[in-house]
Amino acid sequence: MDNDRPRNYIDEVISKIINNDVCWVSTVGKSCEKNHDLIDDEIQFREVDIDNLYLPKHDIMTTWHNDFDNGIWFSIFAANDEDVEIDKVVILDMTDGTEAERINKLIEGFQVSG
């Protein structure tokens, strides 16, 4: 999630996400659809580029969620991959911490009800 970060910042984050072998990326927040599209564009670019840029051996699935709470819930409980075991979920708050309390409350609520 981000609050309209500059494009070069988002591009750097996307590159690091792909280079670290993620198998699922769910975007949430104000720019979720735009960031989802940027991730998909970078994956497609790497698939066809003649320089053979890095991609994991598995497919990277992507989703976007306008509903903040649902997007976080989906990322923790519903995202799955048949070929890759998802053993950790990373929530990247690119809002300079303005959403940290909200995220922590959601996670605490999930633990209580889970």
Secondary structure, 3 states (H helix, E strand, C coil): CECCCCHHHHHHHHHHHHHCCCCEEEEECCCHHHHHHHHHHHHHHHHHCCCCCCCCCCCCEEEEECCHHHHHHHHHHHCCCCCCCCCCCCCCCECCCCCHHHHHHHHHHHHHHC
